[in-house]
Amino acid sequence: MLYHAYELTHAALAPMKALCEAQKVFTDAGLNPWIDTPAGRYTDAALRWFDGATRRYGRPDWGVEGAEPEVKLCTTFCNLTHFNTGSRKKLPKVLLVAPMSGHYPTLLRGTVATLVQDHDVYVTDWADARMVPAALGEFGLDDYIDTCIDFMRFLGPDLHVIAVCQPAVPVLAGIAHMAALDDPMQPKSMTLMGGPIDSRIDPTESNELVMRHDIAWLERNVISRVPMPHPGALRRVYPGFLQLSGFMYMNLDRHVEAQLKYFEHLIVGDGDSADQHRTFYDEYLAVMDLPAAFFLETVERVFQNHELPRGKMMHKGIKVDPALIKKTRLMTVEGGKDDICPPGQTIAAHELCSGLKPADKVHYIEPDVGHYGVFNGSRWRAHIAPRIRDFIRSV
């Protein structure tokens, strides 16, 4: 019922949003005679703020300059997207595994824009579950692992895999599974960035939250069925708007302050600052629904039972044992101020990958970045990306 209430709320706001749109068109065309008065500026700012706060944000475009996204392989829940730069140089082949965590994979636009300068980049482009017909079946954590394995096999053994945040666990599990099978397509390297390999280490507020509630409680309180008329109607999902609410609650004071500053920028006509705010929130507020099975299994197996670090994870009847990995070098990256996957949770992969020589394992911590800064922003470009580039070249 929660999802239906959300949809009805948007429908009820439609007349007000139409008024906001008319006001913007009227003002931007220079036809508003009151825009230079205090009342006119406040009214215009209030309507623009309301429009931004209540808008439904669709999937953003990749928009990576100089790189054209091309779908190379399609599956029900994920496309393998290649960024074609037109370069004829032989560049290291990289599979960037994006998180299926509420935001669209385009959140990694800055990551891709940096990587394509020195690599031949492919990305896991996950589908919004509300757009996938329920008749096409469920998608769980094991399906995620299989998708990563299928893409690695498709791209061949000369591959370097980079997992951002949540997929660090399924990527490590997938490569361990390939090692157990002595798969000839094992990648040359894996880089795990800000991922919850062992969330028992320095647990965050979100880690402790999922430990306080069992799976039955989560099913009752956060899982909904997609309403009509979406293509995925009746599919069980963890709605993106609920996940977004959790993200924003964790840093509520910062988001409130940003909205107040945005309102002030609109009033005084500071277009550049307002545009910067909109650019960030157009991406941040664009969210997708997660398949219920994937969300619940990830919570249970990764954050509650800690199957991977405890040596209890199984995949297709075979134990997931990272100690069997001998052909895939490892790099881990952490942010010193990461409040989602704090330092220690990702480097835990080094102990698990005991079959690798010390020289085949690299760790880097960027002291002054939070979770988002691990894979985006100025420190990502200046400090983290060059180290990943050098690691890949050294393999």
C-alpha positions as CSV (number, residue, x, y, z in Angstrom):
1,M,0.0,0.0,0.0
2,L,2.9,2.3,0.6
3,Y,3.9,2.4,-3.0
4,H,0.3,3.1,-4.1
5,A,0.1,6.0,-1.6
6,Y,3.4,7.4,-3.1
7,E,1.9,7.2,-6.6
8,L,-1.4,8.8,-5.4
9,T,0.5,11.6,-3.8
10,H,2.3,12.4,-7.0
11,A,-1.0,12.3,-8.9
12,A,-2.6,14.7,-6.3
13,L,0.3,17.2,-6.8
14,A,0.0,17.3,-10.6
15,P,-2.1,20.5,-10.7
16,M,0.4,22.4,-8.5
17,K,3.3,21.1,-10.5
18,A,1.6,22.3,-13.7
19,L,1.3,25.7,-12.1
20,C,5.0,25.6,-11.3
21,E,5.9,24.7,-14.9
22,A,3.7,27.5,-16.3
23,Q,5.4,30.0,-13.9
24,K,8.8,28.9,-15.0
25,V,8.0,29.2,-18.7
26,F,6.3,32.6,-18.1
27,T,9.3,34.0,-16.1
28,D,12.1,32.5,-18.3
29,A,10.4,34.1,-21.4
30,G,10.7,37.5,-19.7
31,L,6.9,37.9,-19.4
32,N,6.7,38.2,-15.6
33,P,6.5,41.9,-14.8
34,W,6.8,41.2,-11.0
35,I,10.0,39.2,-11.1
36,D,12.2,42.2,-10.1
37,T,10.1,42.8,-7.0
38,P,10.8,41.1,-3.6
39,A,7.5,39.4,-3.7
40,G,8.0,38.3,-7.3
41,R,11.4,36.8,-6.5
42,Y,10.2,35.0,-3.4
43,T,7.2,33.5,-5.3
44,D,9.4,32.4,-8.2
45,A,12.0,30.9,-5.9
46,A,9.3,29.1,-3.9
47,L,7.7,27.6,-7.0
48,R,11.0,26.5,-8.4
49,W,12.0,24.9,-5.1
50,F,8.6,23.1,-4.8
51,D,9.0,21.8,-8.4
52,G,12.4,20.4,-7.7
53,A,11.3,18.8,-4.4
54,T,8.3,17.0,-5.8
55,R,9.6,16.1,-9.3
56,R,9.9,12.5,-10.4
57,Y,13.5,12.1,-11.5
58,G,13.9,9.7,-14.4
59,R,17.0,7.8,-15.4
60,P,19.8,10.3,-16.3
61,D,21.8,10.1,-19.5
62,W,25.4,8.9,-19.2
63,G,26.7,12.1,-20.9
64,V,30.4,11.1,-20.8
65,E,32.2,13.5,-23.1
66,G,34.0,11.8,-25.9
67,A,32.6,8.3,-25.2
68,E,29.5,6.9,-26.8
69,P,27.7,4.2,-24.7
70,E,26.9,1.0,-26.7
71,V,25.1,-2.0,-25.4
72,K,27.1,-5.1,-26.0
73,L,25.1,-7.7,-24.2
74,C,21.6,-7.8,-22.8
75,T,20.1,-9.7,-20.0
76,T,16.7,-9.3,-18.2
77,F,18.1,-7.2,-15.4
78,C,21.3,-5.8,-16.7
79,N,23.0,-4.6,-19.9
80,L,26.7,-4.7,-20.5
81,T,27.4,-1.2,-21.8
82,H,30.7,-0.3,-23.6
83,F,32.0,3.2,-23.8
84,N,33.4,3.7,-27.3
85,T,35.9,6.5,-27.4
86,G,36.9,5.8,-31.1
87,S,40.5,5.2,-29.9
88,R,42.5,2.7,-31.9
89,K,45.0,2.2,-29.1
90,K,45.1,-1.1,-27.3
91,L,43.9,-0.1,-23.8
92,P,43.5,-2.3,-20.7
93,K,40.0,-3.7,-20.7
94,V,38.0,-2.8,-17.5
95,L,34.6,-4.0,-16.3
96,L,33.2,-1.4,-13.9
97,V,30.6,-3.2,-11.7
98,A,28.1,-0.6,-10.6
99,P,26.1,-1.1,-7.4
100,M,22.5,-2.1,-7.5
101,S,21.7,0.0,-4.5
102,G,18.9,2.5,-5.4
103,H,20.7,4.9,-7.6
104,Y,21.0,4.4,-11.4
105,P,24.5,3.2,-12.6
106,T,24.8,6.7,-14.1
107,L,25.9,7.8,-10.6
108,L,29.3,6.5,-11.7
109,R,29.4,9.0,-14.6
110,G,32.4,10.7,-13.1
111,T,34.1,7.4,-12.5
112,V,33.6,6.4,-16.1
113,A,34.7,9.8,-17.4
114,T,38.1,9.4,-15.6
115,L,38.6,5.7,-16.5
116,V,38.0,6.1,-20.2
117,Q,41.0,8.3,-20.5
118,D,43.3,5.3,-20.0
119,H,41.1,2.2,-20.3
120,D,38.6,0.4,-22.5
121,V,35.6,0.6,-20.2
122,Y,32.5,-1.6,-19.8
123,V,29.8,-1.1,-17.2
124,T,27.1,-3.2,-15.6
125,D,24.0,-1.1,-16.5
126,W,21.3,-2.4,-14.1
127,A,17.6,-2.2,-14.9
128,D,15.0,-0.5,-12.8
129,A,13.0,-3.4,-11.4
130,R,9.7,-1.6,-11.8
131,M,10.3,-1.7,-15.5
132,V,10.9,-5.5,-15.7
133,P,7.7,-7.5,-16.1
134,A,7.0,-9.8,-13.1
135,A,6.5,-12.7,-15.5
136,L,10.3,-12.7,-16.2
137,G,11.1,-14.0,-12.8
138,E,13.0,-13.0,-9.6
139,F,16.5,-11.7,-9.3
140,G,18.5,-12.6,-6.2
141,L,22.1,-12.3,-4.9
142,D,23.1,-15.5,-6.7
143,D,21.7,-14.1,-10.0
144,Y,23.9,-11.0,-9.4
145,I,27.0,-13.1,-9.0
146,D,26.1,-15.1,-12.1
147,T,25.6,-11.9,-14.1
148,C,29.1,-10.7,-13.1
149,I,30.6,-14.1,-14.0
150,D,28.8,-14.1,-17.4
151,F,30.1,-10.7,-18.2
152,M,33.7,-11.6,-17.1
153,R,33.5,-14.7,-19.3
154,F,32.2,-12.7,-22.2
155,L,35.0,-10.1,-22.0
156,G,37.8,-12.7,-21.7
157,P,40.8,-13.3,-19.4
158,D,42.6,-10.1,-20.2
159,L,40.1,-8.2,-18.0
160,H,40.4,-6.0,-15.0
161,V,37.3,-5.7,-12.7
162,I,36.5,-2.7,-10.6
163,A,33.7,-3.1,-8.1
164,V,32.2,0.1,-6.5
165,C,30.7,-0.3,-3.0
166,Q,28.0,-3.1,-2.7
167,P,29.2,-5.3,-5.6
168,A,32.6,-5.8,-3.9
169,V,31.0,-8.9,-2.2
170,P,29.4,-10.5,-5.3
171,V,32.5,-9.7,-7.4
172,L,34.8,-11.3,-5.0
173,A,32.4,-14.3,-4.6
174,G,32.2,-14.6,-8.4
175,I,35.9,-14.6,-8.9
176,A,36.4,-17.1,-6.1
177,H,33.8,-19.4,-7.8
178,M,35.6,-19.1,-11.1
179,A,38.9,-20.0,-9.3
180,A,37.2,-23.0,-7.7
181,L,36.3,-24.2,-11.2
182,D,39.8,-23.3,-12.6
183,D,37.9,-21.2,-15.1
184,P,40.3,-20.0,-17.9
185,M,38.4,-16.7,-18.0
186,Q,39.5,-15.5,-14.5
187,P,40.3,-11.8,-14.7
188,K,43.8,-10.5,-14.3
189,S,42.9,-8.1,-11.5
190,M,40.1,-6.9,-9.2
191,T,39.8,-3.6,-7.5
192,L,37.3,-3.4,-4.7
193,M,36.3,0.2,-3.7
194,G,34.5,1.0,-0.5
195,G,32.7,-2.4,-0.3
196,P,31.3,-4.3,2.7
197,I,33.5,-7.3,2.6
198,D,33.2,-7.6,6.4
199,S,30.6,-5.3,7.8
200,R,31.3,-6.5,11.3
201,I,34.3,-4.2,11.3
202,D,33.5,-0.7,12.8
203,P,29.8,-1.1,12.0
204,T,27.9,2.0,10.9
205,E,24.5,3.2,11.9
206,S,23.0,1.5,8.7
207,N,24.8,-1.8,9.5
208,E,23.4,-1.8,13.1
209,L,19.9,-0.9,11.7
210,V,19.7,-4.0,9.6
211,M,21.0,-6.1,12.5
212,R,18.1,-4.9,14.7
213,H,15.4,-6.1,12.2
214,D,14.9,-9.7,10.9
215,I,14.0,-10.5,7.3
216,A,10.3,-11.0,8.2
217,W,10.2,-7.4,9.6
218,L,11.8,-6.0,6.4
219,E,9.4,-7.9,4.2
220,R,6.5,-6.5,6.0
221,N,7.7,-2.9,6.2
222,V,9.9,-2.1,3.2
223,I,8.8,-4.5,0.4
224,S,6.0,-3.4,-1.9
225,R,4.5,-4.5,-5.1
226,V,4.9,-2.2,-8.1
227,P,1.5,-0.6,-8.9
228,M,-0.1,-0.2,-12.3
229,P,0.6,1.0,-14.9
230,H,4.4,0.4,-14.7
231,P,5.7,-2.5,-16.8
232,G,6.8,-4.3,-13.7
233,A,3.3,-4.2,-12.1
234,L,2.9,-6.7,-9.2
235,R,6.6,-7.3,-9.0
236,R,7.9,-7.3,-5.4
237,V,10.5,-4.6,-4.9
238,Y,12.3,-2.5,-2.4
239,P,11.2,0.9,-3.7
240,G,13.8,3.5,-4.7
241,F,12.0,6.3,-2.8
242,L,12.4,4.3,0.4
243,Q,16.1,3.8,-0.1
244,L,16.5,7.5,-0.9
245,S,14.7,8.4,2.3
246,G,17.3,6.3,4.2
247,F,20.2,7.9,2.4
248,M,18.9,11.4,3.1
249,Y,18.2,10.6,6.8
250,M,21.8,9.6,7.4
251,N,22.9,13.1,6.4
252,L,19.7,15.1,7.0
253,D,21.3,18.2,8.4
254,R,23.5,18.6,5.3
255,H,20.6,18.1,2.9
256,V,18.4,20.6,4.8
257,E,21.2,23.2,4.7
258,A,21.7,22.6,1.0
259,Q,18.0,23.1,0.3
260,L,18.1,26.4,2.3
261,K,21.1,27.6,0.4
262,Y,19.4,26.7,-2.9
263,F,16.4,28.7,-2.0
264,E,18.6,31.7,-1.2
265,H,20.4,31.4,-4.5
266,L,17.1,31.4,-6.3
267,I,16.0,34.5,-4.5
268,V,19.1,36.5,-5.3
269,G,19.4,35.2,-8.8
270,D,22.7,33.3,-8.3
271,G,22.2,31.1,-11.4
272,D,25.6,29.3,-11.3
273,S,25.2,28.1,-7.7
274,A,21.6,27.1,-8.3
275,D,22.6,25.1,-11.4
276,Q,25.3,23.3,-9.4
277,H,22.7,22.4,-6.8
278,R,20.3,21.1,-9.5
279,T,23.0,19.1,-11.3
280,F,23.9,17.2,-8.1
281,Y,20.3,16.6,-6.9
282,D,19.1,15.7,-10.4
283,E,21.4,12.7,-10.1
284,Y,21.0,12.1,-6.4
285,L,17.2,12.1,-6.4
286,A,17.0,9.8,-9.5
287,V,16.4,6.4,-7.9
288,M,15.4,2.9,-9.1
289,D,13.5,0.0,-7.5
290,L,15.5,-3.1,-6.4
291,P,14.2,-6.6,-6.8
292,A,12.9,-7.7,-3.4
293,A,14.8,-11.0,-3.5
294,F,18.1,-9.3,-4.2
295,F,17.6,-6.8,-1.4
296,L,16.5,-9.3,1.2
297,E,19.2,-11.8,0.4
298,T,21.9,-9.1,0.4
299,V,20.8,-7.9,3.8
300,E,20.6,-11.4,5.2
301,R,23.7,-13.0,3.7
302,V,26.1,-10.0,3.6
303,F,25.0,-7.7,6.5
304,Q,23.4,-10.1,9.0
305,N,25.0,-13.5,8.6
306,H,28.3,-12.2,7.2
307,E,28.6,-15.4,5.1
308,L,31.7,-14.4,3.1
309,P,34.1,-13.4,5.9
310,R,32.9,-16.3,8.0
311,G,33.5,-18.9,5.2
312,K,29.9,-19.8,5.0
313,M,28.9,-18.5,1.6
314,M,27.9,-21.1,-1.1
315,H,27.2,-20.5,-4.8
316,K,25.7,-23.3,-6.9
317,G,26.6,-25.9,-4.3
318,I,30.2,-24.9,-4.2
319,K,31.8,-23.1,-1.2
320,V,33.0,-19.6,-2.0
321,D,36.6,-19.6,-0.9
322,P,38.6,-16.5,-1.8
323,A,41.8,-18.3,-0.7
324,L,41.5,-20.3,-4.0
325,I,42.1,-17.1,-6.0
326,K,45.7,-17.2,-7.4
327,K,45.4,-15.7,-10.9
328,T,43.6,-12.5,-10.1
329,R,45.6,-9.7,-8.3
330,L,43.8,-7.6,-5.7
331,M,43.6,-3.9,-4.9
332,T,41.3,-2.4,-2.2
333,V,40.5,1.3,-1.8
334,E,38.9,2.9,1.2
335,G,37.9,6.4,2.2
336,G,39.1,7.7,5.6
337,K,35.8,9.4,6.3
338,D,33.5,6.8,4.7
339,D,30.3,6.6,6.8
340,I,28.8,3.8,4.8
341,C,31.7,1.4,4.4
342,P,34.3,2.6,6.9
343,P,38.0,1.8,6.8
344,G,38.6,-1.9,7.6
345,Q,35.5,-3.4,5.9
346,T,37.1,-3.5,2.4
347,I,40.7,-4.3,3.3
348,A,39.3,-7.4,5.0
349,A,39.5,-9.0,1.5
350,H,43.3,-9.2,1.8
351,E,43.0,-11.7,4.6
352,L,40.4,-13.8,2.8
353,C,42.5,-13.9,-0.4
354,S,45.3,-15.7,1.4
355,G,46.3,-17.6,-1.7
356,L,47.7,-14.5,-3.3
357,K,51.3,-13.4,-2.6
358,P,51.7,-10.2,-0.6
359,A,53.2,-8.6,-3.8
360,D,49.9,-9.3,-5.5
361,K,47.8,-7.4,-3.0
362,V,47.6,-3.6,-2.8
363,H,45.7,-1.3,-0.5
364,Y,45.1,2.4,-0.6
365,I,43.2,4.7,1.8
366,E,42.4,8.3,0.8
367,P,42.2,9.9,4.3
368,D,39.9,12.9,3.6
369,V,37.0,11.5,1.5
370,G,33.7,10.0,2.4
371,H,31.9,7.2,0.5
372,Y,31.0,9.2,-2.6
373,G,34.5,10.6,-2.8
374,V,36.0,7.2,-3.2
375,F,34.8,7.0,-6.8
376,N,34.0,10.6,-7.7
377,G,35.2,14.1,-7.3
378,S,38.6,15.8,-7.3
379,R,40.4,13.4,-5.0
380,W,39.2,10.5,-7.0
381,R,40.6,12.1,-10.1
382,A,43.9,13.3,-8.6
383,H,44.8,10.6,-6.1
384,I,42.7,7.4,-6.4
385,A,42.3,6.9,-10.2
386,P,46.0,7.3,-10.9
387,R,46.8,4.6,-8.4
388,I,44.2,2.2,-9.9
389,R,45.6,3.0,-13.4
390,D,49.2,2.2,-12.2
391,F,48.0,-1.0,-10.5
392,I,46.3,-2.3,-13.6
393,R,49.3,-1.5,-15.8
394,S,51.6,-3.4,-13.4
395,V,49.6,-6.6,-13.7
